[in-house]
Amino acid sequence: MSLFYKSTRDDSVKVTASQAILKGLAPDGGLFVPESIPSFDKSLEELSKMSYKEVAYEVMKLMLDDFTEEELKACIDKAYDEKFDTDVIAPLVKADGAYYLELFHGATIAFKDMALSILPHLLITSAKKNDVHNEIVILTATSGDTGKANVEELKVPYP
């Protein structure tokens, strides 16, 4: 079963995950959202024993089902590499009786590194999948550390 993404403003606008990534916004100005939320085929116990990259793959394979296993794993491996100061990527740390997920181990020491690290790789792969050969430009409104996170990760060469 293929998962399609629809516009929040018009249910008749439907695209694949890679098309949604390339378009950003729907033509009517709406956001692309999945038609349904797939169920995990792994238990929480199984997921808890996996690495960050393994969990990322398990989530992304469900949400980005027009990507092959090889494409997704390549994007994940390129995104979550030595720019993170720990192999764990996002360690779960116990302190004062509570658990905290540390999302600051990326290049800019900001939680935004988690999403911005993979975006260019997904864009490039989406472009190849959809036979798009145009230059890719990401335009964002930003303040604070977001701009630096964008600049750091977007030094990815586009073939």
C-alpha positions in Angstrom: 0.0 0.0 0.0 1.4 3.4 -0.9 1.1 6.3 1.5 0.1 9.5 -0.2 0.2 13.1 1.2 -2.7 15.4 0.8 -3.1 19.2 1.1 -4.7 20.5 4.3 -6.8 22.8 2.1 -7.8 20.4 -0.6 -8.2 16.6 -0.1 -8.0 16.0 -3.9 -4.4 17.2 -4.1 -2.4 14.0 -3.5 1.3 13.3 -4.0 4.0 10.8 -3.0 6.4 11.5 -0.1 9.2 12.5 -2.5 6.9 14.8 -4.4 5.8 16.5 -1.1 9.4 17.0 -0.1 10.2 18.6 -3.4 7.2 20.9 -3.4 7.3 22.0 0.2 3.9 23.5 0.2 0.8 22.3 -1.8 -0.2 24.4 -4.8 -3.1 25.8 -2.8 -0.8 27.0 0.0 -1.8 24.1 2.3 0.6 21.8 4.1 1.1 18.2 2.9 0.0 15.7 5.6 -0.1 11.9 5.3 -3.6 10.5 4.4 -3.1 8.1 7.3 -0.5 7.3 10.0 1.0 3.9 9.5 1.5 1.6 12.4 4.9 0.4 13.5 5.9 -3.1 12.7 8.2 -3.1 15.6 7.4 -3.0 19.3 8.5 -0.2 21.6 10.8 -2.7 23.3 12.4 -3.5 20.0 12.8 0.2 19.1 14.3 0.9 22.5 17.2 -1.4 21.7 18.0 0.1 18.3 20.5 2.9 17.5 19.3 6.3 16.5 19.9 5.5 12.8 18.0 2.3 13.0 15.0 4.0 14.6 15.2 6.8 12.0 15.0 4.1 9.3 12.1 2.3 10.9 10.1 5.6 11.1 11.1 6.9 7.7 10.4 3.6 5.8 6.7 4.0 6.9 6.4 7.7 6.2 8.5 7.8 3.0 7.4 4.6 1.3 8.4 5.7 -2.2 12.1 5.6 -1.1 14.0 2.4 -1.3 15.7 0.9 1.7 19.1 1.8 0.2 18.0 5.4 -0.5 16.8 6.0 3.0 19.8 4.3 4.7 22.1 6.4 2.5 20.3 9.6 3.5 20.4 8.6 7.2 24.1 7.7 7.1 25.1 10.9 5.4 22.9 13.1 7.7 23.9 11.6 11.1 27.7 11.3 10.8 30.8 12.7 12.4 29.2 16.2 12.6 27.5 14.8 15.8 29.8 14.7 18.8 28.5 11.3 19.9 27.8 8.1 18.0 24.6 7.8 19.9 23.3 11.0 18.0 20.6 11.7 20.6 21.5 10.2 24.0 18.8 9.5 26.6 20.3 10.6 29.9 19.0 10.1 33.4 19.4 13.0 35.9 17.6 13.8 39.1 15.2 10.9 38.6 14.1 11.9 35.2 15.2 11.0 31.6 16.2 13.7 29.1 16.7 13.3 25.4 19.8 15.3 24.4 19.2 16.9 21.0 22.1 19.3 21.1 25.0 17.1 19.8 24.9 18.3 16.2 27.1 20.8 14.4 25.4 23.9 15.7 24.5 22.5 19.2 20.8 23.1 18.4 17.9 20.7 18.3 17.3 21.8 14.8 20.3 19.9 13.6 18.2 16.7 14.0 15.9 17.7 11.1 18.1 19.9 9.1 20.8 17.3 8.9 18.7 15.0 6.8 16.7 17.5 4.7 19.2 18.2 2.0 19.8 14.4 1.5 16.1 13.8 1.2 15.7 16.7 -1.2 18.6 15.4 -3.5 17.2 11.9 -3.4 13.7 13.2 -4.1 15.0 15.2 -7.1 16.7 12.1 -8.6 13.5 10.0 -8.0 11.4 12.6 -9.8 13.8 13.3 -12.6 14.3 16.9 -11.5 17.6 18.5 -12.6 17.1 22.1 -11.4 19.4 23.6 -8.8 17.9 23.2 -5.4 17.6 26.3 -3.3 16.2 26.3 0.2 14.8 29.7 1.3 14.0 30.1 5.0 13.0 32.9 7.3 15.3 32.5 10.3 16.7 34.0 13.5 19.2 32.8 16.0 20.9 29.5 15.4 18.6 28.2 12.7 20.4 30.0 9.9 23.7 28.6 10.9 22.3 25.1 11.1 20.9 25.6 7.5 24.2 26.9 6.2 26.2 24.1 7.9 24.2 21.3 6.4 23.6 22.7 3.0 27.2 22.3 2.0 26.0 19.1 0.4 27.1 18.8 -3.3 24.2 18.3 -5.7 25.1 16.2 -8.7 
